[in-house]
Amino acid sequence: MPASAPFLPPGSAFPAELLPTLLEVSLAAVLLLRPVYAAESGELTDFMVEYLNPAAQRLLRPPASASSLLLTQLAPVLARGSLDFYRRVFATSEASHHEVPYEAAGMTNHCYVAAQRQGNWLVVSVTNAAERPPSASGPHLPRGSARAGRPAGV
């Protein structure tokens, strides 16, 4: 079978018109955050939520809203080290990831968080382990079956 041609020629930019669709259909939550600094000290104290894709809105039930402070919207999660993680990634400009355990509906679960600084923004991707579709080699649920232990939110 002949190899197919690459979708984009080498060196080509990703077509900007595809980005909204990519964010819309992504199963991963994507957040765009802007740093907030203390007036007196200039210390990075919080992040403003500037964008949430549909998956992020579903994950953060009740949904966080754009133009809200991260500490206000996600205080329980941030208490588990996420704010320090975001600050470190923003300060070092190095992409990184970490795991956030949380309890919902009496079950312990995990979110996998990846973040990278892009200019004066922090781009965050979150995958809720309970909402991952089964892998090709993993167990399969019949169509329409509910997944046990799905948390009500983070």
N, C-alpha and C positions, 0 to 999 in steps of 0.2 A: 504494500500500500504506500503510495507516495506521500511524503511529508507535506502538510498543508503550509501555505505561505503564512508568515506572521501577520497578525491583524494590523499592526502598525509597523511601517518600515523602521529599521534601526535609526535611532536619532530623532524620530518624530515625537512631537509633544502629544500628550493625551488630549483627545478632543474635548474642549471645555464644555460643549453642549451635552456631553454624556454624563458629566458629574452630577447634576440633579437627579437623573434617573438612577445612577449608581447608588447615591445616598438613600434614595427612596426604597429601593429593593434590597438593600443590605440587611442581612440578619444580625449584623453587629451594630451595637449602639455607637453612634459617633457624636461627640460633643466638641464644640469649638469654644474655648475659654480664653478670656482676656485677663491679664493680671491686674490686681487692685493693690495699691501701695498705701501704707500709712502716711498721713500728711506730714507728721513731724519727723519721723525717723526714715521714711522712704523704704521701710521694710515691706516685703511682699507678704500681705496678710490674708488674701483671699483671691478668688477668681470670679469674674462675672461670666455667667453662662450666656453666650451670644447665639448659639445655634444648637439644636437637638434634632437629629434625624428621626423619622418615625419609630425606628427600633429603640432609640434612646427614650422617646416619649413613652413607649410601652413598658420599658424596663423600670423607669423611675416613676412608678405608680405611688401616689398621685403624681402626675407628670410635673417635672420641674418646668419652669417657663423661661423663655429667653429673657435676657436682661434682668436676671435675678442673681443674687450672690450664692456661690456654691455652698458656703457654710450655712446659709439659711435653708437651702433646699435639701442638702444631703448630710446634715450634721451627724447622724449615727454612723454612716459609712466613713466620713472623714475622721471620726474618732478612732478608726482602725488603721490609721496611717496614710490614708489617701492624700490628704492635704500636704503632708511632708513629702510624699512621693512626687506630687505635682510640682511642688516648689523646687525639689532637687532636679527634676527633669528640665524645668524652665531655666534654672540657674546654670546648669552644665551644658545645655543644648544637646545632650546625648539622649537618643531614643532609649527607652527602657520599658520594662513591664513588671507587674507584680500581681499577686493573688490576694483577693479580699474575701475573707470568710464572713458570713453573716448568717443569722438565724431568722427563718420565716416559717410560719405555720408549723412550729415545733421541730423543724428540720434544719440541720446545718447545711449550708450550700456555699458555693464559691463563685465569685466573678473574677474573670481574668481581664486585667487592665493594661493597655499599652498606651504610651504617650510619647509625643515628640514635639519639640518646639519648632515653630515655623515663623520666623520673624518675631513679631510681638504677640503671637498667638500660641496657645497650647492646644494641640489636636489630640483628642483622647478617643480610644476605641475600647469598648467594653463588651465582653461576651459573658452572658449568664450561663453557667454550666448546666443549669436545669432546663434551659430553653434550647440547648444545642440539638439539632436534629441527629438522630442516630447515625453512626458511621456506617459505611458500606459493609464493614465486617462485623459491626455490632448487632445487637438485637433489633428486630424490626417490630414496630407496633402496627396493628391493623389500621387502615385508613379510618380516621375519625376517633381513634382511641385517645383518651386523655392521658397525659404523662403524670404519673404519680409523683407527689412531692413538689409540684411546681410552685414556687414561692409567690406570694401576693405582691412582692416588690422588694426593692432594696432600700 
